[in-house]
């Protein structure tokens, strides 16, 4: 049965978290921010299924996987700042190893034994619309092939489930050649592949669409769900290609995309706080807006009460300008790589306008990690870490409703095989 979920959520205030009651119109968002369904079957083994975490970053994939019942036992990343945040949140324990260094220096023989899942959130720089679009041939995104190499080197000890997470640009990179190459690579390793597109907006008020390739050594019979919403039409090129081995596992309906909720994730900050921009900088912000943008901002400024929007810088006709989102949803949080910029928070209402940079705690909350420990982390270090990660509740939902049931089915299959073998030996 589903747990009873209170209409409250963890709202940030500085480095502390408190529970704030929200109105009925926000109760659905509150539920999504605080809990997930537990309607899934755990494997019956005494120990949780072990998982590998490639391109670990600050560990948001781990948060989602472990919330769903996996245990991440090994992680790798090459950036010291990310490892510092990772260990600041998870600590250093005897049952987990973090390998700091280039993935090119990691081999299959370095992997711990008896792992069930490999997760890779490989760099998106060469696949993102904000990047150079070099695709899987690029220096950054091309490290996907190192992930494939390590799985191949693991031989018979490679996990039965392998996942790749990246931006949706992978589906169209080089006219679809890159995603086909990725699926073929998994196929050569013995995995059938499912492809899903999931936007974090289904769980948190942030637009963050991502692509997931789920490789299974023992795939289920393809579901009769011909057109599931997580398999949009633009992914059907993958499933219709006769040269690719694919499957479509049954999935429940995910939460519907949120249309509001940013205000619930904004830190309570008095207008006297020095992080709000001064009058001169605020005027420069307004001056850079287009007439359409300015009209939108002026209308919100005249309304009663307070509302929040996010703003981000764009280059238009060679000049940097600010653009304000029209809805109560944050734009996709990004790093400074590829020309992207960090986001600002715009506070509007009762004739007033305030602007400031979004805080690390707000980034964390919009990534579904409001309780992440930020003690000692620098602001830019935090923004970079969260902007370069996968949203926690997306990983948790996928792990609960797809990965864990597949692991459980594998375990049942193995038990049946063992019982039949034992019977034949009697």
C-alpha positions in Angstrom: 0.0 0.0 0.0 1.1 3.6 -0.6 2.2 5.4 2.5 0.1 8.4 3.8 2.0 11.5 2.7 1.5 14.7 4.6 0.9 18.0 2.7 4.2 19.4 3.7 7.7 19.6 2.3 11.3 20.4 3.3 11.7 24.1 2.6 15.3 25.5 2.9 16.3 28.3 5.2 20.0 28.8 5.3 21.6 25.4 6.0 18.7 24.2 8.1 15.5 22.5 6.9 12.1 23.0 8.3 8.7 21.6 7.4 6.3 24.1 6.0 2.6 23.5 5.6 1.2 24.2 2.2 -2.2 24.7 0.7 -4.3 22.1 -1.0 -3.3 23.4 -4.5 0.3 22.5 -3.7 -0.3 19.2 -1.8 0.7 17.2 -4.9 4.0 18.9 -5.2 4.6 18.6 -1.5 4.1 14.8 -1.7 6.5 14.6 -4.6 9.2 16.5 -2.7 9.0 14.4 0.4 8.2 10.8 -0.5 7.9 8.3 -3.3 5.7 5.2 -3.6 7.0 2.0 -2.1 4.9 -0.3 -4.3 7.7 -2.5 -5.6 9.2 -5.8 -4.8 12.6 -5.9 -3.1 15.0 -8.8 -3.9 14.9 -11.3 -1.1 18.6 -11.3 -0.5 19.8 -10.2 3.0 22.1 -7.6 1.5 20.9 -4.9 -0.9 21.9 -5.3 -4.5 25.3 -3.7 -5.1 25.8 -0.9 -7.6 28.6 0.9 -9.3 28.5 4.6 -9.9 30.5 5.9 -12.8 31.0 9.7 -13.3 29.6 10.0 -9.8 29.9 13.7 -9.4 28.6 14.7 -6.0 26.6 11.5 -5.6 23.0 12.4 -6.6 22.6 9.1 -8.5 23.6 7.3 -5.3 21.0 9.2 -3.3 18.3 8.0 -5.7 19.5 4.4 -6.0 19.9 3.9 -2.3 16.5 5.4 -1.6 15.2 2.6 -3.8 17.0 -0.2 -2.1 20.4 -0.5 -3.9 23.7 -0.1 -2.1 26.4 1.9 -4.0 29.7 0.2 -3.2 32.1 1.9 -5.7 32.2 5.3 -7.3 34.5 7.2 -9.6 35.0 10.8 -10.7 38.0 12.9 -11.7 37.2 16.2 -10.1 38.5 16.7 -6.5 35.9 19.4 -5.7 33.1 16.9 -6.4 34.7 14.2 -4.4 35.1 16.7 -1.5 31.3 17.4 -1.6 30.6 13.7 -2.0 32.5 12.7 1.1 31.2 15.7 2.9 27.7 14.4 2.4 28.2 10.6 2.6 31.3 10.4 4.7 34.1 7.8 4.2 33.0 4.3 5.1 34.5 0.8 4.8 31.7 -0.5 2.6 32.2 2.1 -0.2 35.2 3.1 -2.3 35.5 6.4 -4.1 38.2 6.3 -6.8 39.4 9.8 -7.8 41.0 9.9 -11.2 40.5 9.6 -14.9 38.2 6.8 -16.0 40.7 5.9 -18.6 42.9 4.6 -15.8 40.2 2.3 -14.4 40.0 -1.3 -15.4 37.4 -4.0 -15.2 39.6 -5.9 -12.7 39.3 -2.9 -10.4 35.6 -3.5 -9.9 34.3 -5.1 -6.7 32.7 -8.6 -7.0 29.0 -9.5 -7.1 27.6 -6.2 -8.4 24.1 -6.1 -9.8 23.9 -2.6 -11.4 26.3 -0.2 -13.2 25.1 3.4 -13.4 26.8 6.0 -15.6 25.9 9.6 -15.8 28.5 10.4 -18.5 29.5 13.9 -19.4 27.0 15.7 -21.5 29.2 18.6 -22.7 29.5 17.4 -26.3 25.8 16.4 -26.5 24.2 19.4 -24.9 22.6 22.2 -26.9 24.8 24.5 -24.9 27.9 22.7 -26.1 29.8 22.1 -29.3 27.8 19.1 -30.3 30.8 16.9 -31.0 28.7 14.0 -29.7 30.2 10.7 -28.6 33.3 11.5 -30.6 34.0 14.5 -28.3 36.6 14.5 -25.6 34.1 14.8 -22.7 31.1 12.8 -23.9 33.4 10.3 -25.6 34.3 8.9 -22.2 31.1 6.8 -22.5 33.4 4.4 -24.4 35.5 4.0 -21.3 32.4 2.9 -19.4 31.7 0.3 -22.2 35.4 -0.9 -22.1 35.3 -1.4 -18.3 32.0 -3.5 -18.6 33.6 -5.5 -21.3 36.7 -6.1 -19.2 34.5 -7.4 -16.4 33.6 -10.4 -18.6 31.3 -12.8 -16.9 31.3 -10.7 -13.8 29.7 -7.6 -15.3 26.3 -6.7 -13.7 23.1 -7.9 -15.3 21.8 -4.3 -15.4 23.7 -1.3 -16.9 22.3 2.2 -17.2 23.4 5.3 -19.2 22.0 8.7 -18.3 22.6 11.8 -20.4 20.9 14.7 -22.1 18.2 14.2 -24.6 20.6 15.6 -27.3 22.1 12.1 -27.4 19.0 11.0 -29.4 19.6 13.4 -32.2 23.4 13.7 -32.1 24.9 13.2 -35.6 21.4 12.4 -37.0 20.7 9.6 -34.5 24.0 7.8 -35.2 25.3 8.3 -31.6 22.4 6.8 -29.8 22.4 3.8 -32.3 26.2 3.4 -31.6 25.5 3.4 -27.9 22.8 0.8 -28.1 25.0 -1.4 -30.4 27.8 -1.1 -27.8 25.5 -2.4 -25.1 24.2 -5.1 -27.4 27.8 -6.4 -28.0 28.1 -6.7 -24.3 25.0 -8.9 -24.1 22.5 -6.2 -23.1 19.1 -5.5 -24.6 18.3 -1.8 -24.4 15.3 0.2 -23.4 15.2 4.0 -24.0 13.3 6.5 -21.8 13.0 10.2 -21.6 12.2 11.6 -18.2 11.9 15.2 -17.2 12.7 16.1 -13.6 9.7 18.4 -13.8 7.6 15.4 -13.0 9.0 15.5 -9.5 10.5 18.9 -8.8 9.8 22.4 -10.2 12.7 22.3 -12.6 12.6 21.7 -16.3 15.4 19.1 -16.8 14.7 16.4 -19.5 17.1 13.5 -19.6 17.6 10.4 -21.6 18.1 6.9 -20.0 19.3 3.8 -21.7 18.6 0.7 -19.6 20.6 -2.4 -20.6 19.4 -5.8 -19.4 21.1 -9.1 -19.8 17.7 -10.8 -19.2 15.1 -8.5 -20.7 11.4 -9.1 -20.2 9.0 -9.7 -23.0 8.3 -6.3 -24.5 5.3 -4.6 -23.0 2.1 -4.0 -25.0 2.3 -0.4 -24.0 2.9 0.8 -27.5 3.1 4.5 -26.7 4.1 5.1 -23.1 4.7 8.8 -22.3 8.3 8.1 -21.3 8.9 6.7 -24.8 8.0 9.7 -27.0 7.8 9.4 -30.8 11.3 10.7 -31.3 12.7 7.7 -29.5 10.9 5.2 -31.8 13.8 5.3 -34.3 15.7 3.2 -31.7 12.9 0.6 -31.3 12.2 0.3 -35.0 15.8 -0.2 -36.1 16.1 -3.9 -36.9 19.9 -3.8 -36.3 19.4 -3.0 -32.6 18.4 -5.3 -29.9 15.8 -3.5 -27.8 12.9 -4.1 -25.4 10.1 -2.1 -23.8 9.5 -3.1 -20.2 6.2 -2.3 -18.6 6.1 0.9 -16.6 3.4 2.6 -14.5 2.4 6.1 -15.3 4.8 8.6 -13.9 3.7 11.8 -12.1 2.3 14.5 -14.4 4.7 17.4 -15.0 4.5 20.2 -12.5 3.3 23.6 -13.6 4.2 25.5 -10.4 6.2 25.1 -7.2 9.3 27.3 -7.6 8.2 29.5 -4.8 8.2 26.5 -2.4 11.9 25.9 -3.1 13.1 29.5 -2.7 14.9 30.3 0.6 13.2 32.8 2.9 15.4 35.8 2.7 14.6 39.3 3.9 14.8 42.1 1.3 17.5 43.7 3.5 19.8 40.7 2.8 22.9 41.9 1.0 22.6 39.0 -1.5 19.8 40.9 -3.2 21.3 43.1 -5.9 21.6 46.9 -5.4 19.5 49.4 -7.3 22.1 50.0 -10.0 22.5 46.3 -10.8 18.8 45.8 -10.7 18.2 48.6 -13.2 20.8 47.1 -15.5 18.9 43.9 -15.3 15.7 45.5 -16.3 17.4 47.5 -19.1 18.6 44.3 -20.7 15.0 42.8 -21.0 13.2 42.8 -24.3 9.9 44.7 -24.4 8.0 41.4 -24.1 10.1 40.4 -21.1 9.7 43.8 -19.5 5.9 43.7 -19.9 5.8 40.3 -18.2 7.9 41.5 -15.3 5.9 44.7 -14.8 2.6 42.8 -14.7 4.0 40.4 -12.0 5.4 43.3 -10.1 2.0 45.0 -9.9 0.3 42.0 -8.5 -0.6 41.6 -4.8 1.5 39.3 -2.7 4.9 37.8 -3.8 5.8 35.5 -6.6 9.1 34.2 -7.9 10.6 33.5 -11.3 14.0 32.4 -12.5 16.1 34.4 -15.0 19.1 33.4 -17.0 21.5 35.2 -19.4 21.4 34.6 -23.1 23.4 36.1 -26.0 21.1 37.7 -28.5 22.6 39.4 -31.6 26.0 39.2 -29.9 24.9 41.0 -26.7 24.2 39.4 -23.3 20.6 39.8 -22.2 18.5 38.5 -19.3 15.4 36.4 -19.9 12.8 35.7 -17.3 10.8 32.4 -17.4 7.0 33.0 -17.7 6.1 30.2 -15.3 6.6 29.1 -11.7 9.2 26.5 -12.8 13.0 26.8 -12.8 14.9 26.5 -16.0 17.4 23.6 -16.3 20.2 24.1 -13.8 23.6 24.0 -15.6 27.3 24.4 -15.1 29.4 27.1 -16.7 30.6 24.6 -19.3 29.5 25.2 -22.9 28.5 28.9 -22.3 25.7 28.3 -19.9 25.1 30.5 -17.0 23.9 30.2 -13.4 20.3 31.3 -12.7 19.0 34.2 -10.8 15.9 34.4 -8.6 13.5 37.3 -9.3 11.1 38.3 -6.5 8.0 40.2 -7.7 4.9 41.7 -6.2 3.3 44.6 -4.4 5.1 47.0 -6.7 8.6 45.8 -5.9 11.3 43.9 -7.8 14.3 42.2 -6.3 17.0 40.1 -8.1 19.8 37.8 -6.7 21.7 34.8 -7.7 20.1 31.4 -6.8 21.7 29.9 -3.7 23.4 26.5 -3.4 20.5 25.3 -1.1 18.0 26.3 -3.8 20.0 24.3 -6.4 20.0 21.3 -4.0 16.3 21.5 -3.4 15.5 21.8 -7.1 17.6 18.7 -7.7 15.5 16.8 -5.1 18.4 16.9 -2.5 17.3 19.5 0.0 19.0 17.7 2.9 22.4 17.5 1.1 25.2 18.5 3.5 26.8 21.7 2.2 28.9 22.4 5.2 32.3 23.8 4.1 31.4 23.8 0.4 32.1 26.9 -1.6 29.2 28.6 -3.5 30.5 28.0 -7.0 31.7 24.5 -6.1 28.1 23.7 -5.0 26.4 25.3 -8.0 28.8 23.4 -10.3 28.2 20.1 -8.5 24.4 20.3 -8.6 24.3 21.8 -12.1 26.3 18.8 -13.5 24.2 16.1 -11.9 21.0 14.0 -12.3 17.9 14.8 -10.3 17.5 12.5 -7.3 13.8 11.7 -7.5 14.1 10.7 -11.2 16.7 8.1 -10.3 14.7 6.9 -7.4 11.5 6.5 -9.5 13.3 4.7 -12.2 15.1 2.4 -9.7 11.9 1.6 -7.8 9.6 1.0 -10.8 12.1 -0.5 -13.3 15.5 -1.5 -12.1 14.6 -3.1 -8.8 11.8 -5.2 -10.3 14.2 -6.4 -13.0 16.7 -7.3 -10.3 14.0 -9.2 -8.3 13.0 -11.1 -11.4 16.6 -12.1 -12.1 16.9 -13.4 -8.5 13.8 -15.5 -8.9 15.1 -16.8 -12.2 18.4 -17.7 -10.6 16.6 -19.5 -7.7 14.5 -21.5 -10.1 17.6 -22.5 -12.0 19.4 -23.6 -8.8 16.4 -25.6 -7.7 16.1 -27.4 -11.1 19.9 -28.1 -11.0 19.6 -29.5 -7.5 16.7 -31.8 -8.6 18.6 -33.1 -11.5 21.6 -34.0 -9.3 19.5 -36.0 -6.8 
